[in-house]
């Protein structure tokens, strides 16, 4: 885990169905700092920031991080598309760059946590 990171509860793992993404604002800043998606039975977490313009939020509406088929992460500001399992851009202005991953943990009771620093 990142140095100085703390474990922050997000939701139950079952609350995020396969092919769905959900944003989280764990520090109550008024904008989602990260999003979590379920793809192929796995969960992946990423900072809500496009690498093309660091800090640019990805979603066009609440929890709108995926394309209509749920197969790619999309930055609606730039049209960039990213692979869910790696965060690698495969189409758009940041081709070959990566979303910044957020470490996740699912405990034995099915609770989903992110390991975050206050700067996330």
N, CA, C and O atoms as CSV, one atom per row, in Angstrom:
chain,resi,resn,atom,element,x,y,z
A,1,UNK,N,N,0.829,-1.182,0.000
A,1,UNK,CA,C,0.000,0.000,0.000
A,1,UNK,C,C,0.878,1.252,0.000
A,1,UNK,O,O,2.016,1.213,0.467
A,2,UNK,N,N,0.351,2.360,-0.522
A,2,UNK,CA,C,1.148,3.590,-0.522
A,2,UNK,C,C,1.513,4.016,0.903
A,2,UNK,O,O,0.763,3.787,1.852
A,3,UNK,N,N,2.687,4.643,1.021
A,3,UNK,CA,C,3.104,5.146,2.321
A,3,UNK,C,C,2.101,6.191,2.806
A,3,UNK,O,O,1.617,7.008,2.022
A,4,UNK,N,N,1.794,6.159,4.093
A,4,UNK,CA,C,0.846,7.078,4.725
A,4,UNK,C,C,-0.594,6.889,4.246
A,4,UNK,O,O,-1.428,7.770,4.455
A,5,UNK,N,N,-0.899,5.770,3.617
A,5,UNK,CA,C,-2.266,5.510,3.167
A,5,UNK,C,C,-3.074,4.952,4.326
A,5,UNK,O,O,-2.553,4.293,5.226
A,6,UNK,N,N,-4.358,5.241,4.269
A,6,UNK,CA,C,-5.253,4.663,5.263
A,6,UNK,C,C,-6.401,3.959,4.559
A,6,UNK,O,O,-6.786,4.307,3.443
A,7,UNK,N,N,-6.918,2.989,5.226
A,7,UNK,CA,C,-7.988,2.149,4.686
A,7,UNK,C,C,-9.319,2.859,4.911
A,7,UNK,O,O,-9.675,3.186,6.043
A,8,UNK,N,N,-10.055,3.095,3.813
A,8,UNK,CA,C,-11.320,3.819,3.885
A,8,UNK,C,C,-12.417,2.962,3.276
A,8,UNK,O,O,-12.305,2.490,2.144
A,9,UNK,N,N,-13.484,2.770,4.050
A,9,UNK,CA,C,-14.620,1.975,3.595
A,9,UNK,C,C,-15.357,2.716,2.486
A,9,UNK,O,O,-15.600,3.919,2.584
A,10,UNK,N,N,-15.710,1.983,1.425
A,10,UNK,CA,C,-16.445,2.562,0.310
A,10,UNK,C,C,-17.885,2.077,0.250
A,10,UNK,O,O,-18.816,2.881,0.228
A,11,UNK,N,N,-18.067,0.755,0.222
A,11,UNK,CA,C,-19.398,0.156,0.098
A,11,UNK,C,C,-19.254,-1.360,0.235
A,11,UNK,O,O,-18.161,-1.859,0.507
A,12,UNK,N,N,-20.327,-2.074,0.050
A,12,UNK,CA,C,-20.238,-3.529,-0.039
A,12,UNK,C,C,-19.813,-3.878,-1.472
A,12,UNK,O,O,-20.237,-3.223,-2.424
A,13,UNK,N,N,-19.001,-4.881,-1.616
A,13,UNK,CA,C,-18.536,-5.310,-2.937
A,13,UNK,C,C,-19.712,-5.617,-3.855
A,13,UNK,O,O,-19.681,-5.286,-5.040
A,14,UNK,N,N,-20.743,-6.243,-3.312
A,14,UNK,CA,C,-21.919,-6.622,-4.095
A,14,UNK,C,C,-22.718,-5.418,-4.598
A,14,UNK,O,O,-23.594,-5.575,-5.448
A,15,UNK,N,N,-22.429,-4.224,-4.085
A,15,UNK,CA,C,-23.137,-3.023,-4.536
A,15,UNK,C,C,-22.690,-2.572,-5.925
A,15,UNK,O,O,-23.325,-1.709,-6.531
A,16,UNK,N,N,-21.600,-3.151,-6.432
A,16,UNK,CA,C,-21.104,-2.775,-7.759
A,16,UNK,C,C,-21.163,-4.016,-8.658
A,16,UNK,O,O,-20.298,-4.889,-8.595
A,17,UNK,N,N,-22.185,-4.067,-9.477
A,17,UNK,CA,C,-22.398,-5.216,-10.365
A,17,UNK,C,C,-21.379,-5.200,-11.504
A,17,UNK,O,O,-20.794,-4.159,-11.803
A,18,UNK,N,N,-21.171,-6.341,-12.133
A,18,UNK,CA,C,-20.254,-6.441,-13.256
A,18,UNK,C,C,-20.699,-5.509,-14.379
A,18,UNK,O,O,-21.884,-5.448,-14.707
A,19,UNK,N,N,-19.750,-4.784,-14.965
A,19,UNK,CA,C,-20.064,-3.843,-16.027
A,19,UNK,C,C,-20.575,-2.504,-15.533
A,19,UNK,O,O,-21.111,-1.712,-16.308
A,20,UNK,N,N,-20.408,-2.247,-14.228
A,20,UNK,CA,C,-20.887,-1.008,-13.611
A,20,UNK,C,C,-19.721,-0.310,-12.925
A,20,UNK,O,O,-18.814,-0.964,-12.410
A,21,UNK,N,N,-19.749,1.020,-12.920
A,21,UNK,CA,C,-18.758,1.815,-12.199
A,21,UNK,C,C,-19.481,2.742,-11.232
A,21,UNK,O,O,-20.629,3.130,-11.451
A,22,UNK,N,N,-18.780,3.084,-10.162
A,22,UNK,CA,C,-19.360,3.977,-9.156
A,22,UNK,C,C,-18.272,4.910,-8.635
A,22,UNK,O,O,-17.169,4.468,-8.313
A,23,UNK,N,N,-18.588,6.203,-8.555
A,23,UNK,CA,C,-17.655,7.184,-8.043
A,23,UNK,C,C,-17.789,7.354,-6.547
A,23,UNK,O,O,-18.846,7.088,-5.975
A,24,UNK,N,N,-16.702,7.805,-5.904
A,24,UNK,CA,C,-16.679,8.015,-4.458
A,24,UNK,C,C,-15.961,9.318,-4.129
A,24,UNK,O,O,-14.968,9.678,-4.763
A,25,UNK,N,N,-16.481,10.010,-3.133
A,25,UNK,CA,C,-15.919,11.260,-2.621
A,25,UNK,C,C,-15.623,11.061,-1.133
A,25,UNK,O,O,-16.319,11.625,-0.290
A,26,UNK,N,N,-14.598,10.268,-0.799
A,26,UNK,CA,C,-14.380,9.895,0.603
A,26,UNK,C,C,-13.944,11.044,1.506
A,26,UNK,O,O,-14.030,10.926,2.728
A,27,UNK,N,N,-13.478,12.154,0.931
A,27,UNK,CA,C,-13.027,13.285,1.741
A,27,UNK,C,C,-14.012,14.452,1.695
A,27,UNK,O,O,-13.689,15.557,2.129
A,28,UNK,N,N,-15.228,14.204,1.163
A,28,UNK,CA,C,-16.294,15.220,1.097
A,28,UNK,C,C,-15.821,16.529,0.474
A,28,UNK,O,O,-16.004,17.602,1.050
A,29,UNK,N,N,-15.221,16.434,-0.690
A,29,UNK,CA,C,-14.724,17.619,-1.396
A,29,UNK,C,C,-15.689,18.108,-2.472
A,29,UNK,O,O,-15.421,19.109,-3.137
A,30,UNK,N,N,-16.805,17.410,-2.646
A,30,UNK,CA,C,-17.796,17.832,-3.621
A,30,UNK,C,C,-17.606,17.277,-5.013
A,30,UNK,O,O,-18.378,17.599,-5.917
A,31,UNK,N,N,-16.589,16.447,-5.207
A,31,UNK,CA,C,-16.351,15.788,-6.489
A,31,UNK,C,C,-15.716,14.436,-6.210
A,31,UNK,O,O,-14.877,14.306,-5.319
A,32,UNK,N,N,-16.120,13.433,-6.975
A,32,UNK,CA,C,-15.553,12.102,-6.776
A,32,UNK,C,C,-14.039,12.140,-6.972
A,32,UNK,O,O,-13.547,12.615,-7.995
A,33,UNK,N,N,-13.319,11.642,-5.993
A,33,UNK,CA,C,-11.865,11.559,-6.068
A,33,UNK,C,C,-11.432,10.295,-6.789
A,33,UNK,O,O,-10.351,10.245,-7.376
A,34,UNK,N,N,-12.281,9.272,-6.742
A,34,UNK,CA,C,-11.950,7.986,-7.349
A,34,UNK,C,C,-13.206,7.311,-7.836
A,34,UNK,O,O,-14.318,7.699,-7.479
A,35,UNK,N,N,-13.017,6.299,-8.652
A,35,UNK,CA,C,-14.138,5.458,-9.063
A,35,UNK,C,C,-13.689,4.010,-9.028
A,35,UNK,O,O,-12.507,3.691,-9.162
A,36,UNK,N,N,-14.676,3.146,-8.842
A,36,UNK,CA,C,-14.452,1.708,-8.792
A,36,UNK,C,C,-15.363,1.075,-9.828
A,36,UNK,O,O,-16.528,1.451,-9.957
A,37,UNK,N,N,-14.826,0.112,-10.566
A,37,UNK,CA,C,-15.655,-0.617,-11.517
A,37,UNK,C,C,-15.466,-2.106,-11.319
A,37,UNK,O,O,-14.433,-2.573,-10.841
A,38,UNK,N,N,-16.489,-2.825,-11.700
A,38,UNK,CA,C,-16.434,-4.278,-11.670
A,38,UNK,C,C,-16.400,-4.753,-13.114
A,38,UNK,O,O,-17.239,-4.382,-13.934
A,39,UNK,N,N,-15.401,-5.586,-13.401
A,39,UNK,CA,C,-15.219,-6.075,-14.770
A,39,UNK,C,C,-14.689,-7.503,-14.684
A,39,UNK,O,O,-13.646,-7.750,-14.078
A,40,UNK,N,N,-15.406,-8.430,-15.287
A,40,UNK,CA,C,-14.979,-9.824,-15.285
A,40,UNK,C,C,-14.884,-10.420,-13.882
A,40,UNK,O,O,-14.052,-11.292,-13.636
A,41,UNK,N,N,-15.722,-9.960,-12.973
A,41,UNK,CA,C,-15.732,-10.481,-11.610
A,41,UNK,C,C,-14.688,-9.859,-10.692
A,41,UNK,O,O,-14.626,-10.196,-9.510
A,42,UNK,N,N,-13.868,-8.957,-11.221
A,42,UNK,CA,C,-12.842,-8.265,-10.424
A,42,UNK,C,C,-13.249,-6.811,-10.239
A,42,UNK,O,O,-13.995,-6.259,-11.047
A,43,UNK,N,N,-12.751,-6.189,-9.165
A,43,UNK,CA,C,-12.954,-4.757,-8.982
A,43,UNK,C,C,-11.638,-4.027,-9.199
A,43,UNK,O,O,-10.572,-4.512,-8.821
A,44,UNK,N,N,-11.729,-2.856,-9.813
A,44,UNK,CA,C,-10.586,-2.019,-10.114
A,44,UNK,C,C,-10.902,-0.605,-9.660
A,44,UNK,O,O,-12.021,-0.126,-9.846
A,45,UNK,N,N,-9.931,0.061,-9.070
A,45,UNK,CA,C,-10.109,1.435,-8.627
A,45,UNK,C,C,-9.116,2.354,-9.301
A,45,UNK,O,O,-7.952,2.000,-9.489
A,46,UNK,N,N,-9.588,3.547,-9.668
A,46,UNK,CA,C,-8.747,4.546,-10.322
A,46,UNK,C,C,-9.085,5.939,-9.802
A,46,UNK,O,O,-10.216,6.208,-9.398
A,47,UNK,N,N,-8.075,6.827,-9.820
A,47,UNK,CA,C,-8.329,8.239,-9.543
A,47,UNK,C,C,-9.247,8.778,-10.626
A,47,UNK,O,O,-9.167,8.374,-11.786
A,48,UNK,N,N,-10.108,9.685,-10.238
A,48,UNK,CA,C,-11.011,10.331,-11.185
A,48,UNK,C,C,-10.277,11.497,-11.846
A,48,UNK,O,O,-10.605,12.660,-11.609
A,49,UNK,N,N,-9.295,11.184,-12.665
A,49,UNK,CA,C,-8.486,12.201,-13.337
A,49,UNK,C,C,-7.926,11.639,-14.634
A,49,UNK,O,O,-7.215,10.634,-14.622
A,50,UNK,N,N,-8.237,12.272,-15.732
A,50,UNK,CA,C,-7.711,11.836,-17.021
A,50,UNK,C,C,-6.236,12.204,-17.117
A,50,UNK,O,O,-5.862,13.319,-16.752
A,51,UNK,N,N,-5.383,11.294,-17.598
A,51,UNK,CA,C,-3.957,11.626,-17.726
A,51,UNK,C,C,-3.680,12.668,-18.815
A,51,UNK,O,O,-2.605,13.268,-18.833
A,52,UNK,N,N,-4.633,12.886,-19.719
A,52,UNK,CA,C,-4.449,13.884,-20.775
A,52,UNK,C,C,-4.367,15.289,-20.185
A,52,UNK,O,O,-3.505,16.078,-20.574
A,53,UNK,N,N,-5.244,15.597,-19.264
A,53,UNK,CA,C,-5.241,16.869,-18.535
A,53,UNK,C,C,-5.424,16.498,-17.071
A,53,UNK,O,O,-6.550,16.307,-16.612
A,54,UNK,N,N,-4.315,16.396,-16.332
A,54,UNK,CA,C,-4.384,15.925,-14.955
A,54,UNK,C,C,-5.399,16.724,-14.162
A,54,UNK,O,O,-5.393,17.955,-14.169
A,55,UNK,N,N,-6.259,16.009,-13.489
A,55,UNK,CA,C,-7.292,16.631,-12.680
A,55,UNK,C,C,-8.621,16.748,-13.396
A,55,UNK,O,O,-9.633,17.030,-12.755
A,56,UNK,N,N,-8.653,16.540,-14.716
A,56,UNK,CA,C,-9.921,16.613,-15.441
A,56,UNK,C,C,-10.785,15.417,-15.055
A,56,UNK,O,O,-10.371,14.276,-15.257
A,57,UNK,N,N,-11.977,15.653,-14.502
A,57,UNK,CA,C,-12.847,14.536,-14.134
A,57,UNK,C,C,-13.260,13.728,-15.363
A,57,UNK,O,O,-13.357,14.255,-16.471
A,58,UNK,N,N,-13.498,12.446,-15.140
A,58,UNK,CA,C,-13.757,11.522,-16.245
A,58,UNK,C,C,-15.241,11.421,-16.639
A,58,UNK,O,O,-15.551,11.298,-17.824
A,59,UNK,N,N,-16.140,11.468,-15.684
A,59,UNK,CA,C,-17.551,11.152,-15.938
A,59,UNK,C,C,-18.322,12.361,-16.473
A,59,UNK,O,O,-18.017,13.506,-16.141
A,60,UNK,N,N,-19.306,12.088,-17.291
A,60,UNK,CA,C,-20.165,13.154,-17.818
A,60,UNK,C,C,-21.408,13.342,-16.956
A,60,UNK,O,O,-22.102,14.353,-17.057
A,61,UNK,N,N,-21.680,12.345,-16.101
A,61,UNK,CA,C,-22.786,12.413,-15.138
A,61,UNK,C,C,-22.420,11.519,-13.966
A,61,UNK,O,O,-21.431,10.789,-14.038
A,62,UNK,N,N,-23.175,11.556,-12.912
A,62,UNK,CA,C,-22.888,10.750,-11.730
A,62,UNK,C,C,-22.686,9.288,-12.130
A,62,UNK,O,O,-23.562,8.684,-12.749
A,63,UNK,N,N,-21.549,8.731,-11.781
A,63,UNK,CA,C,-21.188,7.333,-12.045
A,63,UNK,C,C,-21.107,6.987,-13.535
A,63,UNK,O,O,-21.142,5.808,-13.886
A,64,UNK,N,N,-20.999,7.976,-14.409
A,64,UNK,CA,C,-20.933,7.753,-15.860
A,64,UNK,C,C,-19.498,7.594,-16.352
A,64,UNK,O,O,-19.016,8.415,-17.133
A,65,UNK,N,N,-18.817,6.550,-15.904
A,65,UNK,CA,C,-17.401,6.340,-16.242
A,65,UNK,C,C,-17.185,5.343,-17.376
A,65,UNK,O,O,-16.080,5.257,-17.910
A,66,UNK,N,N,-18.208,4.594,-17.751
A,66,UNK,CA,C,-18.043,3.528,-18.746
A,66,UNK,C,C,-18.814,3.831,-20.018
A,66,UNK,O,O,-19.755,4.624,-20.021
A,67,UNK,N,N,-18.394,3.181,-21.104
A,67,UNK,CA,C,-19.171,3.284,-22.334
A,67,UNK,C,C,-20.494,2.543,-22.154
A,67,UNK,O,O,-20.715,1.900,-21.128
A,68,UNK,N,N,-21.362,2.634,-23.141
A,68,UNK,CA,C,-22.706,2.065,-22.995
A,68,UNK,C,C,-22.711,0.551,-22.822
A,68,UNK,O,O,-23.643,0.003,-22.232
A,69,UNK,N,N,-21.691,-0.130,-23.324
A,69,UNK,CA,C,-21.640,-1.589,-23.167
A,69,UNK,C,C,-20.903,-2.017,-21.895
A,69,UNK,O,O,-20.861,-3.205,-21.573
A,70,UNK,N,N,-20.318,-1.049,-21.167
A,70,UNK,CA,C,-19.620,-1.370,-19.917
A,70,UNK,C,C,-18.268,-2.037,-20.120
A,70,UNK,O,O,-17.737,-2.659,-19.201
A,71,UNK,N,N,-17.706,-1.909,-21.325
A,71,UNK,CA,C,-16.460,-2.614,-21.638
A,71,UNK,C,C,-15.214,-1.722,-21.598
A,71,UNK,O,O,-14.095,-2.234,-21.566
A,72,UNK,N,N,-15.390,-0.402,-21.600
A,72,UNK,CA,C,-14.268,0.530,-21.573
A,72,UNK,C,C,-14.584,1.689,-20.634
A,72,UNK,O,O,-15.735,2.105,-20.500
A,73,UNK,N,N,-13.551,2.194,-19.996
A,73,UNK,CA,C,-13.647,3.435,-19.228
A,73,UNK,C,C,-13.500,4.566,-20.240
A,73,UNK,O,O,-12.668,4.491,-21.144
A,74,UNK,N,N,-14.300,5.603,-20.091
A,74,UNK,CA,C,-14.283,6.704,-21.050
A,74,UNK,C,C,-14.123,8.044,-20.331
A,74,UNK,O,O,-14.789,8.307,-19.329
A,75,UNK,N,N,-13.240,8.878,-20.850
A,75,UNK,CA,C,-13.154,10.270,-20.401
A,75,UNK,C,C,-14.049,11.064,-21.349
A,75,UNK,O,O,-13.734,11.227,-22.527
A,76,UNK,N,N,-15.141,11.544,-20.832
A,76,UNK,CA,C,-16.095,12.219,-21.706
A,76,UNK,C,C,-15.652,13.616,-22.094
A,76,UNK,O,O,-16.224,14.192,-23.020
A,77,UNK,N,N,-14.652,14.190,-21.423
A,77,UNK,CA,C,-14.125,15.500,-21.815
A,77,UNK,C,C,-13.251,15.390,-23.059
A,77,UNK,O,O,-13.236,16.304,-23.883
A,78,UNK,N,N,-12.521,14.282,-23.207
A,78,UNK,CA,C,-11.546,14.144,-24.287
A,78,UNK,C,C,-11.833,12.985,-25.232
A,78,UNK,O,O,-11.200,12.876,-26.282
A,79,UNK,N,N,-12.781,12.115,-24.875
A,79,UNK,CA,C,-13.094,10.966,-25.712
A,79,UNK,C,C,-12.117,9.810,-25.577
A,79,UNK,O,O,-12.207,8.830,-26.316
A,80,UNK,N,N,-11.182,9.916,-24.636
A,80,UNK,CA,C,-10.207,8.842,-24.445
A,80,UNK,C,C,-10.908,7.593,-23.916
A,80,UNK,O,O,-11.876,7.691,-23.161
A,81,UNK,N,N,-10.415,6.417,-24.314
A,81,UNK,CA,C,-10.951,5.141,-23.845
A,81,UNK,C,C,-9.827,4.335,-23.214
A,81,UNK,O,O,-8.709,4.286,-23.725
A,82,UNK,N,N,-10.155,3.697,-22.077
A,82,UNK,CA,C,-9.187,2.968,-21.276
A,82,UNK,C,C,-9.669,1.550,-21.019
A,82,UNK,O,O,-10.870,1.307,-20.901
A,83,UNK,N,N,-8.727,0.610,-20.931
A,83,UNK,CA,C,-9.047,-0.774,-20.596
A,83,UNK,C,C,-9.357,-0.865,-19.097
A,83,UNK,O,O,-8.603,-0.333,-18.283
A,84,UNK,N,N,-10.445,-1.524,-18.727
A,84,UNK,CA,C,-10.817,-1.619,-17.317
A,84,UNK,C,C,-9.776,-2.300,-16.438
A,84,UNK,O,O,-9.545,-1.872,-15.307
A,85,UNK,N,N,-9.144,-3.361,-16.947
A,85,UNK,CA,C,-8.251,-4.166,-16.107
A,85,UNK,C,C,-6.866,-3.552,-15.910
A,85,UNK,O,O,-6.137,-3.955,-15.004
A,86,UNK,N,N,-6.497,-2.585,-16.744
A,86,UNK,CA,C,-5.160,-1.982,-16.612
A,86,UNK,C,C,-5.176,-0.461,-16.519
A,86,UNK,O,O,-4.220,0.135,-16.023
A,87,UNK,N,N,-6.241,0.171,-16.987
A,87,UNK,CA,C,-6.297,1.623,-17.031
A,87,UNK,C,C,-5.498,2.220,-18.178
A,87,UNK,O,O,-5.301,3.434,-18.222
A,88,UNK,N,N,-5.033,1.387,-19.114
A,88,UNK,CA,C,-4.237,1.873,-20.247
A,88,UNK,C,C,-5.151,2.481,-21.308
A,88,UNK,O,O,-6.167,1.896,-21.682
A,89,UNK,N,N,-4.770,3.668,-21.788
A,89,UNK,CA,C,-5.524,4.344,-22.834
A,89,UNK,C,C,-5.270,3.644,-24.167
A,89,UNK,O,O,-4.123,3.463,-24.577
A,90,UNK,N,N,-6.357,3.252,-24.839
A,90,UNK,CA,C,-6.244,2.561,-26.132
A,90,UNK,C,C,-6.835,3.376,-27.279
A,90,UNK,O,O,-6.775,2.976,-28.441
A,91,UNK,N,N,-7.409,4.533,-26.926
A,91,UNK,CA,C,-7.948,5.418,-27.959
A,91,UNK,C,C,-8.063,6.818,-27.381
A,91,UNK,O,O,-8.545,6.997,-26.263
A,92,UNK,N,N,-7.618,7.810,-28.146
A,92,UNK,CA,C,-7.761,9.194,-27.711
A,92,UNK,C,C,-6.434,9.906,-27.535
A,92,UNK,O,O,-5.386,9.354,-27.870
A,93,UNK,N,N,-6.464,11.130,-27.011
A,93,UNK,CA,C,-5.288,11.990,-26.968
A,93,UNK,C,C,-4.191,11.546,-25.995
A,93,UNK,O,O,-3.074,12.058,-26.060
A,94,UNK,N,N,-4.485,10.621,-25.110
A,94,UNK,CA,C,-3.461,10.149,-24.156
A,94,UNK,C,C,-3.093,8.695,-24.431
A,94,UNK,O,O,-2.769,7.949,-23.507
A,95,UNK,N,N,-3.141,8.297,-25.682
A,95,UNK,CA,C,-2.858,6.925,-26.110
A,95,UNK,C,C,-1.578,6.405,-25.450
A,95,UNK,O,O,-0.531,7.050,-25.505
A,96,UNK,N,N,-1.680,5.237,-24.830
A,96,UNK,CA,C,-0.543,4.599,-24.179
A,96,UNK,C,C,-0.313,5.024,-22.747
A,96,UNK,O,O,0.456,4.376,-22.037
A,97,UNK,N,N,-0.958,6.100,-22.293
A,97,UNK,CA,C,-0.843,6.516,-20.898
A,97,UNK,C,C,-1.824,5.715,-20.045
A,97,UNK,O,O,-2.691,5.014,-20.566
A,98,UNK,N,N,-1.673,5.831,-18.725
A,98,UNK,CA,C,-2.481,5.038,-17.795
A,98,UNK,C,C,-3.225,5.919,-16.803
A,98,UNK,O,O,-2.748,6.979,-16.397
A,99,UNK,N,N,-4.403,5.449,-16.427
A,99,UNK,CA,C,-5.087,6.029,-15.275
A,99,UNK,C,C,-4.292,5.665,-14.030
A,99,UNK,O,O,-3.605,4.643,-14.008
A,100,UNK,N,N,-4.379,6.489,-12.998
A,100,UNK,CA,C,-3.667,6.194,-11.754
A,100,UNK,C,C,-4.502,5.220,-10.927
A,100,UNK,O,O,-5.618,5.555,-10.528
A,101,UNK,N,N,-3.983,4.018,-10.662
A,101,UNK,CA,C,-4.751,3.033,-9.894
A,101,UNK,C,C,-4.870,3.417,-8.420
A,101,UNK,O,O,-4.003,4.086,-7.857
A,102,UNK,N,N,-5.957,2.978,-7.822
A,102,UNK,CA,C,-6.188,3.126,-6.384
A,102,UNK,C,C,-6.259,1.717,-5.808
A,102,UNK,O,O,-7.099,0.927,-6.238
A,103,UNK,N,N,-5.401,1.380,-4.845
A,103,UNK,CA,C,-5.435,0.040,-4.256
A,103,UNK,C,C,-6.761,-0.221,-3.533
A,103,UNK,O,O,-7.250,0.615,-2.773
A,104,UNK,N,N,-7.320,-1.391,-3.789
A,104,UNK,CA,C,-8.587,-1.796,-3.178
A,104,UNK,C,C,-8.390,-3.052,-2.356
A,104,UNK,O,O,-7.427,-3.795,-2.543
A,105,UNK,N,N,-9.318,-3.274,-1.445
A,105,UNK,CA,C,-9.331,-4.492,-0.632
A,105,UNK,C,C,-10.788,-4.880,-0.388
A,105,UNK,O,O,-11.623,-4.039,-0.055
A,106,UNK,N,N,-11.070,-6.154,-0.559
A,106,UNK,CA,C,-12.374,-6.700,-0.182
A,106,UNK,C,C,-12.121,-7.623,0.994
A,106,UNK,O,O,-11.385,-8.602,0.876
A,107,UNK,N,N,-12.736,-7.309,2.137
A,107,UNK,CA,C,-12.484,-8.137,3.323
A,107,UNK,C,C,-13.341,-9.393,3.296
A,107,UNK,O,O,-14.158,-9.573,2.393
A,108,UNK,N,N,-13.161,-10.245,4.265
A,108,UNK,CA,C,-13.867,-11.521,4.339
A,108,UNK,C,C,-15.374,-11.389,4.442
A,108,UNK,O,O,-16.099,-12.332,4.127
A,109,UNK,N,N,-15.854,-10.237,4.877
A,109,UNK,CA,C,-17.291,-9.992,4.984
A,109,UNK,C,C,-17.892,-9.341,3.751
A,109,UNK,O,O,-19.082,-9.026,3.729
A,110,UNK,N,N,-17.070,-9.135,2.715
A,110,UNK,CA,C,-17.572,-8.552,1.476
A,110,UNK,C,C,-17.589,-7.034,1.458
A,110,UNK,O,O,-18.221,-6.436,0.587
A,111,UNK,N,N,-16.902,-6.396,2.410
A,111,UNK,CA,C,-16.830,-4.931,2.446
A,111,UNK,C,C,-15.674,-4.470,1.558
A,111,UNK,O,O,-14.604,-5.078,1.555
A,112,UNK,N,N,-15.899,-3.395,0.809
A,112,UNK,CA,C,-14.906,-2.864,-0.121
A,112,UNK,C,C,-14.241,-1.632,0.486
A,112,UNK,O,O,-14.912,-0.702,0.934
A,113,UNK,N,N,-12.917,-1.645,0.491
A,113,UNK,CA,C,-12.127,-0.549,1.027
A,113,UNK,C,C,-11.141,-0.059,-0.022
A,113,UNK,O,O,-10.699,-0.821,-0.882
A,114,UNK,N,N,-10.799,1.234,0.063
A,114,UNK,CA,C,-9.713,1.807,-0.741
A,114,UNK,C,C,-8.612,2.225,0.211
A,114,UNK,O,O,-8.882,2.636,1.339
A,115,UNK,N,N,-7.376,2.121,-0.240
A,115,UNK,CA,C,-6.231,2.600,0.506
A,115,UNK,C,C,-5.871,3.961,-0.090
A,115,UNK,O,O,-5.420,4.049,-1.231
A,116,UNK,N,N,-6.078,5.024,0.702
A,116,UNK,CA,C,-5.940,6.384,0.202
A,116,UNK,C,C,-5.063,7.241,1.097
A,116,UNK,O,O,-4.964,7.022,2.304
A,117,UNK,N,N,-4.433,8.220,0.472
A,117,UNK,CA,C,-3.771,9.286,1.211
A,117,UNK,C,C,-4.682,10.501,1.121
A,117,UNK,O,O,-5.589,10.516,0.289
A,118,UNK,N,N,-4.478,11.489,1.925
A,118,UNK,CA,C,-5.331,12.675,1.909
A,118,UNK,C,C,-5.204,13.490,0.626
A,118,UNK,O,O,-6.027,14.365,0.358
A,119,UNK,N,N,-4.177,13.202,-0.162
A,119,UNK,CA,C,-3.990,13.968,-1.403
A,119,UNK,C,C,-4.705,13.352,-2.595
A,119,UNK,O,O,-4.669,13.931,-3.681
A,120,UNK,N,N,-5.346,12.215,-2.441
A,120,UNK,CA,C,-6.018,11.534,-3.566
A,120,UNK,C,C,-7.037,12.452,-4.212
A,120,UNK,O,O,-7.701,12.060,-5.171
